[in-house]
Structure formats: C-alpha cells, structure tokens
C-alpha cells in the first residue's frame, strides 16, 4: 500500500481553509490599521469594521447579541477570563464556591486551582464511565455559596457532549453563573445560549478551520466580569491590547462558511473508522459516549488492549498517520489521562487510549489506509507485549 500522509488530529487543531486565508490576507495587506484608531482615521475604521462583521457572524451562530462577544487569543485565555473575571468582579460577595468537572481542559482546571489558592472553595464534579456529569453529585455540590459552575460541553479527549440545559437549570436554581467551554463542539453541536441558559461560553477559531491564536468568550449582558489583562480599553474594556484584526476576521469567515454537510460527512468517516476497527480487531474499547448522537462528530477515542498509546502513535507516525494519545509522554506528566482516570478506568486502559479525529479534508481512502496500518501496528505490538502473555 502506497504511503499517504493522513492527519487525524483535528480535535487538536485544523487546517486553515483557503478561503479564510484569502480573507485574512486582505487585512494583512490592505486594511491592516489598528482597529482602535477608528477615532483617528479611515484605515482604522476599516479595520474596526472587519472585527465587527466577525463579531456579528459569531453572535448570530449562538443567538447572542453582538456586544456579548469578547475576542481573545484563544480558548485558554477565554477560560481564564471566564473564571478569574467572575471571581474578580465578585470578590466582595459572600459566594465563594466554584464548581468544575473532573474532566475539564487544563485551562479551566488550573484556573480553578489558582483561585483555590486565593481562598475560593473549589469543588469537582464526578463523571460516569462514559464521561457524563453525575447530575446528583452536581446538585449536592451547587449550594447557596456557589458563584460559578464550569462544565465543558464537548470533551476534547473523549468527545462526550453534556446536556447544557439540564445543567444550567440546576446552577441557576441556586443563583450561580454557568460557564461552558464549547471549544471542541462549537458549530458541530448547535447551541443557543439564551435557550440553554448559558452565562458565559468559550469558543475558538482553530477547531473550525480558522486561524490559530484567536477565540472568543460569550459574556451575557446580564453578567459582570472584570478584565484580567490590563493595558487598554479594547473589547468593551475586558481585554487590553491591540486587536488581532486579521485573525478575528478569519475567525468570522470560518464561521460564515461552516457547513453542516461537512459535519455529516465527518460523522460518516468517524463511524466507518469505528465499524472497521470493531469488525477487524479484537480488544478494542470505546472511550466516551456509546451513543454517537451525544458525541462530538469528529471524535473517536479508543483503547487497544495490552499495548500503550505512545507506541501506537509513534509507529503510525512512521507510516504517515497523525493521531494522539492522552498518556504520559505526550502530556509531560508522569500519569495517564486525568479524564480517563476520572471515568474510573485502569491506568492500563488509560495509557492505551488513542484519539482519531477526521476533518472535512479527510478522504475515505485515508480512513481505509489508517485501518490497515492500525491493524498491522496493533498486531505487531501485541506480539511483543508481556501483558498478552499474562492473560
């Protein structure tokens, strides 16, 4: 079989669409002025207009108002702004509890832990074996002292999608704010922030074939937060610093050209990949929701019995296939995925996990090529594994 280059790490980042690049180049080469110069000259007005058009596009996608979209450098900054901004704005209030799930992205977990060192009471919600929030545990944790609850929408590693509406009802009954990190589900799973009762929501550009280094935080007009980056009055005085005009414009373009037809095709490729693995290999475990309607369309996370994820990733890379594992060598941590461990999995299963994530640029031939080589690699590694001999 002729070697191919197959990129299946699109949950991490995506190839920028050529139409987005062309749109961004206009702002690189023509309307490149600082947007805050709108009060001084025409080039500044044109740059500001590019930002506001993008803001409108993104707002309409989630049923928000234009002035509720705050542009940032990406999802990590948006999550930091959501948690720390709420804490700063409410530091004189009696509410002192912040609740997050055990399977959040590190930008949420580490922000919460930082606030814990500053005196906030941080509580962590359990999840079940498929990564769904333990609703009863959430109800027990959210009390009259709770300020904010942050629950990821579509998980970045296992793809499980939470029921935002049910969670928000629990949170709002206690008068707390609800934030969700929708970085990995944005546009793939439609969200109406007003209908679902979301107070703050993180979104990002590079997961939908937009540029890297740009994202946004939806902040309901009923929510008051404080900036965490000083140095200017930009973005409704919530983020100091010169706006990334071309990046923001590219983000808007990526949202504008986003296609539901592409998502349906990606679902087909993801499902085909899974069915071929199930029928062609023994000892394949699905991680995350078994109900694929409650899973991010481009996510497939599997564990292969008796072998470690790092070995599979390295062998596939030599064959031109790019995938990722959540285990130690790739996270710089001396532990397996915190997400899979929170779901109650053994270290062996967690270390054996591999995430496959196709995109609109993935071909059916890429899927078939991947299945062929995964079968070869897994078979080869199992022959070498001492774990097999112990069975």
N, C-alpha and C positions, 0 to 999 in steps of 0.2 A: 504494500500500500504506500503510495507516494506521500511524503511528509507534507503536512499542512501546518499553518500557524492558526491555532484556534484559541481565541480569547474568551474564557468563560468565567471572568471575574468582574462581571458588570454590576454586582451588588457593591463592589468597592468603588468603581468609577467607570464611566462610559466614554467611548469615542465621541468627540465633539462632532455634531452634524455639520456638513459642509455649508449648509445654508446659515447656520449660526455663525460660523467663522466669517463668512462673507459679510454678514450683518455687523459683526464686531469690527471688521476691518474698516468699515465706514467711519466708526468712532475712533479708531486708531489713527486714521489718515486724514479725516476731514473734520468732523465735529468733536475734536479732542480737547476742548477747553475744560477748565474746572467748572463743574456744574454750579457751585456756589457763586460763580462770577456772573450769574444771571442778572444780578442787580447792577452790573457794570457794563456789559457789552453783549452784542448779538451772539458771538460764539458760545458764550456761557449759557444763553437762553436755549440754544440748540442742543447743547449737552444736557441741560436740565430736562428738556423735552424728551430726550431719549430715555432718561431714567423714569420719568412719569408715565410714559407709554408702557414700559415694562411693569411698573407698579400696578397699573390698571389691569393689564393682562393677568397677572398673578392673582390679584384681588378677585377678579371675576371667576377664576378657576375654583376658588374655595368659598365663594359667596361672601366675601369680605368687602369692606369699604377701602378705598384707596389709601386713606390716611391710617389704616391699620396694618399696613405692610412696611416693615422696617428692614432695609437691606443691611446685610452683614458680610463678613468674609467667608461664611460657610456655616455648616450645621454646628460645629463645635462652638463657635462664637455665639450663635443663636441660642444654644442650650445654656451656655454660661450666662448670657444676658437674661434669659427667662428666669433661671433660678436665683442668681445673685441680684438681678434687678428687682425682683419681687421682694427679696429679703431686705435690700437696702431701703426700698420705699416703705416697708412696713416694720422697720426696726423698733419703732416706738409702740407697736401694737402688742397686745397680750398673746397673740397667736405665735407659737414658737416651734410648731412641728412641721416638718417637711417629709412627705411620704414618696418614695420612689420604688419601682420594682427591682428585683434582684437581677433582671436581665437587660437593664438599660445599657446604652452606649457609655463608654468611659467618660465622655464629656458631661454626661448627666451624673453618673456615679461619683466622679471625682469632684464635681461642683458641690454635690450634696455633702460629701465628706469634708470638703473645705469649710462649708457652712457649719458642719457639726463641730469643727474645731473652734469656731467663733461663737459657740453657745447654743446653736439650734439643735433641737431634738430631731434626729434623723431616724426614720423607720423604714424598713424594707419589706415589700410585699412578696409573699411566696408565689410560685407558679406551679402548675401541674406538669405531668410528664410530656405534654405537647407544647408547653410554653405559654399556656393561657393563665391569666391572672386568677389567683384564688380569690373570688369575689367575697366570700365570707371573711377571709383574712383582711381584705381591704376594708370592709365595713368595720371590723374591730379596730383597725389602726387609725381610721379617719375619725377624729373627735372634735370637740369644740375648740381645741387649741391648735388645730391644723390650719396652716397658712396656705400650703401649696401641695398638690399631688401631681407627680410627673410620671406618666406611663407611656412607653414607646408604642407607636401604632403598629407598624410592621417591623418585626425584629430583623436586624441587619445580618444575623448569623443563621437563624433557623426559619425565618420568613413568616412566622406565626403572626396573624393580624388580630388585634384586640377589638372588642366591642366598645367603641368610644362612647356611644350614647349611654349605655348602662353604667359605665364608669363615671361619667360626668354627673349623672343623677345622684350617685352616692356622694360624690365630692361636694356638689352644690347644696345638698340637704344639710350639710354641716357648715355651709358658708365659706368654704375654701375655694381657692383658684385651681383650675385644671389646665395643665400643660401637657401636650403630647409631642413627641419627636416623630414627625412624619417624613423624615429624610428619605427613608428607603421605600416608602409607599406612595409618596406624592405623585398624583395623577394616575398612577397604576390602580389605586383604590380610591374612587371618588370620595371626597369629604366636604360636607357643608358645615362650616364652623358654627354657623348660627343654629342650624337644626340639631347638631350634635352637642351643643353647649360647651364649646371649647373656648377657653380664655386666651391661651397662648399656644401657638403651633410652629414648630421648626420645619423649614423646607430647604432644599438645596438644589443647586443647578446641575452639578456634575453627574447626578444619577439619572438624568433625563436627557443626556446628550447635549448638555450645555457646558460652558467653561467651568474649570475648577476655580476655587478661591472666591466664590460668591454664593450667598444664600440669603435667606430672609427669615424674619420672625414675625408671625402674625400676632399682634397685640390688640385685643378687643378694646374699643374706645371706652369701655367701662372699667378697664384695668389701668392702674397707675404703677409704673415701674420707674426705676432710676437708671441712668447710664452707668456702665462700668468702664467705658473708655472715654476719658476726657480729652479735650483739645479742640473742640469746635462745636457748632450748633447743628451739624448735619443730621439728617434722618429724624426730623421732629425733635431735635436736641436729645436723641437717645444714643448717638454714636458719633464721637468726634473723629475727624479725619476726612481727607479728600475722598470723594466717592469714586468707586471703580466704574466709570461710565460705560466703557466697552463691555466689561463683564456683566454688569447689570442689564445692559441692552441685549446681550447674548442670552442671558437667563430668560428674559421676556420672550425672545424669539423661540427659544427651545420650548417654552410653554405653549406658544402660539401654534407651532407646527406639530405638537404632540398628537399622536394618532392612536385611537382606540383599536384600530385594525392591527397596528403593530403589536399591541399588547396581546390581542387574541392569538396572533401568530407565535409570539414568545411563549404563551401558555402551551400551545401545541408542541413546540420544541421541547419545553421543560417536561411535559407529560410523556412525550416519546422517549426522552432520555431515561426517565424513571422506569417506564414499562420495559425497555430493553434491558436495563440492569436487573430488574426483578426476574425476568424470564431467562436471562443468560448467566446469572451469577448467584451462588448460594452465599448466605451470610451477609446480606445487605440490609442494614437497618435505616429506616427513615427517621430523621430527627426533625421535630416540629409538627405542625398540624397535619393529621392524616386526611383531613377534609381540605382538599386543594382550593375550595372556594374561600377558605379562611387562611390563605397563604399568599404572600406576595407572588405575583405571576412569574417573575423571573428567578425564583429561588428554589433550589433543590439541595438539601443538606443530608448527606448520607454517611453512615459509619460502615466500614468494612471489617468484619470480624477478623481478629488475630493479627492485624497489621496496624502500624501507626500512620497517621495522616501525613507527617513530614516526608516519609519515604515515598508515599504515593505521589505527592506533589512534585518532588524532585525528579522522579522517574518520568512523570508526564511532561514536565518542563523540557526534558531532553528530547521528547517526541513532539515538541511544538505546541503543547496544550497547557494553557494557563488557568490554574484553579488555585484555591487557597484552603488552608486548614486553620482552625482556631486554636491549635495547640501550641505548646511551649516555644519552639524555636522561632515561630513567626510572630509571637506576641511579646518577646523579650521578657517573659515571665516564666518562672520555674513552676508552672502549673498548667493544667488543661483549661479549656474554655470555661469561664465563670458561668456562662449561660447554660451549657450542658450539665455542669455540676449542679446548678440551681434547680434543674429539672429532675435531679435525682439519679443521673447516670453515673456509671462507674468511670474511673479515670481511664480505663482501657477503651471504653466506648468513646469517651470524650476525645481522647488522643487520636482515635481513628477516624474522626469526622472530616469530611471534605465538602466544601460548598461549590456547587456548579450554578452559574448564573448567566444564561444567554441574553442576547440583546436583539434589537431589530436588524443588526448586521450579521447575526449568526445564520448559517445555512444548514439545511437538513444534512448535507454532506459533512458538515462539521460535527454534528451530533453522532452520526454513524462512525466517523473517524475516532471520536472520543470513546464511544462504547467499545470499539475494537481494541483500543490501546489500554483502556482501563481493565478490561478482562485479562489482557496479557500481563499487565503490571501486577494486578492483584494475585493472579495465579502464581506468578514468579515469586512474589514476596511471601506468599503463604508457604511455599515450599521451603523457604529459608527461615520461617518464623518458628522459634521454640515454643510459642504459645499453642500452635497446632498440635505439637507432639504431646502436650499436656492434656489434651482433650480425650 
